Amino acid sequence: MYWTLELASKLEDAPWPATKEELIDYAVRSGLSLEVIENLEEIEDEGDVYDSIEDIWPDYPSKDDFLFNEDEY
């Protein structure tokens, strides 16, 4: 399983919180790429509920990780 920023960003609009099965269903219905679906299928699942993409990919960058000052614009 590998995540990239592009792949993980496809799940930003997913119906959080969600189980692995719900995320796979969302990915299929939304027409997300096969790589996203395969990554979701590879998650070791014990019935966990995920609150955000950070629960699946802890290294997912947040808005705070970017040096962008919204007050300037």
C-alpha positions as CSV (number, residue, x, y, z in Angstrom):
1,M,0.0,0.0,0.0
2,Y,1.3,3.4,-0.9
3,W,-0.3,6.8,-0.6
4,T,0.6,9.9,-2.4
5,L,-0.8,13.4,-1.8
6,E,-2.8,13.1,-5.0
7,L,-4.3,9.7,-4.1
8,A,-5.1,10.7,-0.5
9,S,-6.6,14.0,-1.5
10,K,-9.3,12.1,-3.4
11,L,-10.7,11.0,-0.1
12,E,-11.1,14.5,1.5
13,D,-14.7,14.6,0.6
14,A,-15.4,11.0,1.8
15,P,-18.3,10.6,4.4
16,W,-16.1,10.8,7.5
17,P,-16.3,9.0,9.9
18,A,-16.4,5.8,7.9
19,T,-15.4,2.1,8.0
20,K,-13.1,0.5,5.5
21,E,-16.1,-0.9,3.6
22,E,-17.8,2.5,3.5
23,L,-14.7,4.1,2.1
24,I,-14.3,1.5,-0.6
25,D,-18.0,1.9,-1.5
26,Y,-17.5,5.7,-1.7
27,A,-14.4,5.3,-3.9
28,V,-16.2,2.9,-6.3
29,R,-19.4,5.1,-6.5
30,S,-17.3,8.2,-7.0
31,G,-15.2,6.7,-9.7
32,L,-11.9,7.1,-7.9
33,S,-8.8,5.5,-9.4
34,L,-8.1,1.9,-9.0
35,E,-5.0,2.8,-6.9
36,V,-7.2,4.4,-4.3
37,I,-9.5,1.4,-4.1
38,E,-6.5,-1.0,-3.9
39,N,-5.0,1.0,-1.1
40,L,-8.2,1.0,0.8
41,E,-8.6,-2.8,0.3
42,E,-5.1,-3.3,1.7
43,I,-5.9,-1.6,5.1
44,E,-5.7,-4.1,7.9
45,D,-9.2,-3.8,9.3
46,E,-10.6,-4.9,12.6
47,G,-13.9,-3.1,12.2
48,D,-12.3,0.3,12.9
49,V,-14.0,3.5,12.2
50,Y,-11.8,6.2,10.6
51,D,-12.4,9.8,11.4
52,S,-10.3,11.3,8.6
53,I,-7.6,10.5,6.1
54,E,-5.0,11.1,8.8
55,D,-6.2,7.9,10.5
56,I,-5.3,6.0,7.3
57,W,-2.2,7.9,6.3
58,P,-0.7,9.7,9.3
59,D,1.7,11.7,7.1
60,Y,-1.1,13.4,5.2
61,P,-0.2,17.1,5.3
62,S,-2.6,19.5,6.9
63,K,-3.2,23.2,6.0
64,D,-0.7,24.1,8.8
65,D,2.0,22.2,6.9
66,F,1.9,24.7,4.0
67,L,3.5,28.2,4.3
68,F,0.6,30.1,3.1
69,N,-0.8,33.1,4.9
70,E,-4.5,33.5,4.0
71,D,-4.6,36.9,5.7
72,E,-2.4,38.3,2.9
73,Y,-5.0,37.6,0.2
